[in-house]
Amino acid sequence: KNEVEQSPQNLTAQEGEFITINCSYSVGISALHWLQQHPGGGIVSLFMLSSGKKKHGRLIATINIQEKHSSLHITASHPRDSAVYICAVSTDSGYSTLTFGKGTMLLVSP
Amino acid sequence: ETGVTQSPTHLIKTRGQQVTLRCSSQSGHNTVSWYQQALGQGPQFIFQYYREEENGRGNFPPRFSGLQFPNYSSELNVNALELDDSALYLCASSPTSGPDTQYFGPGTRLTVL
């Protein structure tokens, strides 16, 4: 079983829809990260959070430490949001590295 | 402020060869992590360097080795290449070795034939 599980694996939406991507993890963490990867490989960090909720523009990330669950929400989705969204955790291993989920491929149609 | 850069962008090698990939970290960052991303998978941690010392290692064999230089740039070396080494190799720098935001380079696409 992977330490970080994401759902759904693939997601299609119409422009303007509200989108939710979920992430569950099974290990103790020091922080949870949401990242975006566009075709061609580049990865951009969207959020790093260890409690509560963060908002940046149309993106909102929440985490529930007790339930070991996080969600990434996109409001008023747009075709330019089409990308792979990856959840990753920093574990308490004495040094910081990331353990990644497999990602959610999002396609937003006009 | 210059971001994380990697070279080369693409590389084709044959089985048994050796390869060196390079990463220049973002200014002020003393920690570099390397990841391998197979097609359709999330990245897997290879190792991390902090102030020129290996600071942690994932489940990769010893033929994967690295270096970090005084300017905090880094190299990933892979010996005796195997077909399964074909992947996107990503490096990421961060200002500390703790749980900090990591800044990723564009990656090097390695194909082993």
Chai-1 contact restraints between the chains, C-beta under 6 A:
chainA,res_idxA,chainB,res_idxB,connection_type,confidence,min_distance_angstrom,max_distance_angstrom,comment,restraint_id
A,S30,B,P99,contact,1.0,0.0,6.0,A-B,restraint_1
A,A31,B,P99,contact,1.0,0.0,6.0,A-B,restraint_2
A,G41,B,L88,contact,1.0,0.0,6.0,A-B,restraint_3
A,G41,B,G107,contact,1.0,0.0,6.0,A-B,restraint_4
A,G42,B,P106,contact,1.0,0.0,6.0,A-B,restraint_5
A,I43,B,F104,contact,1.0,0.0,6.0,A-B,restraint_6
A,S45,B,T101,contact,1.0,0.0,6.0,A-B,restraint_7
A,M48,B,T101,contact,1.0,0.0,6.0,A-B,restraint_8
A,I86,B,G42,contact,1.0,0.0,6.0,A-B,restraint_9
A,S90,B,P99,contact,1.0,0.0,6.0,A-B,restraint_10
A,Y95,B,Q48,contact,1.0,0.0,6.0,A-B,restraint_11
A,Y95,B,N55,contact,1.0,0.0,6.0,A-B,restraint_12
A,Y95,B,G56,contact,1.0,0.0,6.0,A-B,restraint_13
A,Y95,B,S97,contact,1.0,0.0,6.0,A-B,restraint_14
A,S96,B,S97,contact,1.0,0.0,6.0,A-B,restraint_15
A,S96,B,G98,contact,1.0,0.0,6.0,A-B,restraint_16
A,S96,B,P99,contact,1.0,0.0,6.0,A-B,restraint_17
A,T97,B,S33,contact,1.0,0.0,6.0,A-B,restraint_18
A,T97,B,F45,contact,1.0,0.0,6.0,A-B,restraint_19
A,T97,B,Q48,contact,1.0,0.0,6.0,A-B,restraint_20
A,T97,B,G56,contact,1.0,0.0,6.0,A-B,restraint_21
A,F100,B,G42,contact,1.0,0.0,6.0,A-B,restraint_22
A,F100,B,P43,contact,1.0,0.0,6.0,A-B,restraint_23
A,G101,B,G42,contact,1.0,0.0,6.0,A-B,restraint_24
A,K102,B,Q41,contact,1.0,0.0,6.0,A-B,restraint_25
A,K102,B,G42,contact,1.0,0.0,6.0,A-B,restraint_26
A,G103,B,G42,contact,1.0,0.0,6.0,A-B,restraint_27
